[in-house]
Amino acid sequence: MDRLIFIDATMREESRTRRIARPIIAELGKRYAIETISLDGAGFPAVGSKILHERDNGYVPEEYAEMSRRIAAADRIVIAAPFWDMSFPSALKVFFENMSLFHITFDSDDTHCYGLCRCSKVLYITTRGMNIHTGDELEQATPYIRALSRLWGLGDLYVVSAENMDYSSPEEIEKKIDKAVSEGLDICRSF
Ligand SMILES: Cc1cc2nc3c(=O)[nH]c(=O)nc-3n(C[C@H](O)[C@H](O)[C@H](O)COP(=O)(O)O)c2cc1C
């Protein structure tokens, strides 16, 4: 069975983003072996001088190197992350920093960097409090994920979002969640 890594960067018990992701992951679970990486409380360190020094000396914690290798070998990646401070939670950025490893997720030659990942499709699921659409200049999560996908060689990026969640009635929120789930399930058909 092909392998899918689900990076769960949702941070609230009642997360709307996770409510959208859950049925989509359940559907994909019929075709993929799912590995979930939950970032809430995972405690990945911000990369600073100590870690860079260790890397320069050829040391990366085996647990991180192994996880990075599993990401590089995954056939599909799904990311669920709420829209925070016009982007995604820093826990996700810090996770990417720790997983972005030379010779594992990307490599370089004399002239350029290139991705080493097997994945050919990424699905990014989010909900936003404000009425900000995917691709809006105020929306700085998708451009980053797209750029990292390019660095790692992850292939096509699909985005499912629900917007204006903090200014919608409970009924409207439910409708938006249902619509996003149905869009996600549509994407699943060819994902
Ligand atoms: C720490 C924090 C920062 C947020 N920053 C933004 C923001 O910059 N723009 C925005 O539209 N919504 C922002 N929101 C609102 C969330 O995007 C919105 O409530 C979303 O639906 C939360 O997703 P969740 O239910 O999966 O946690 C923020 C919420 C939190 C808790």
The ligand as a Gaussian input file, in Angstrom:
#p B3LYP/6-31G(d) Opt

LIG

0 1
 C       -3.298000      32.353000      17.801000
 C       -4.316000      32.630000      16.725000
 C       -3.969000      33.473000      15.682000
 C       -4.891000      33.739000      14.668000
 N       -4.539000      34.576000      13.652000
 C       -5.411000      34.799000      12.639000
 C       -5.054000      35.634000      11.552000
 O       -3.972000      36.202000      11.491000
 N       -5.957000      35.794000      10.552000
 C       -7.189000      35.191000      10.557000
 O       -7.930000      35.321000       9.587000
 N       -7.553000      34.400000      11.587000
 C       -6.693000      34.193000      12.625000
 N       -7.059000      33.391000      13.677000
 C       -8.398000      32.761000      13.655000
 C       -8.331000      31.336000      13.130000
 O       -7.737000      31.280000      11.869000
 C       -9.728000      30.729000      13.017000
 O      -10.439000      30.841000      14.210000
 C       -9.615000      29.267000      12.605000
 O      -10.880000      28.768000      12.211000
 C       -9.059000      28.432000      13.750000
 O       -8.900000      27.117000      13.308000
 P       -9.156000      25.888000      14.286000
 O      -10.628000      25.888000      14.649000
 O       -8.773000      24.703000      13.453000
 O       -8.281000      26.067000      15.482000
 C       -6.178000      33.138000      14.709000
 C       -6.508000      32.300000      15.776000
 C       -5.588000      32.045000      16.779000
 C       -5.971000      31.135000      17.921000

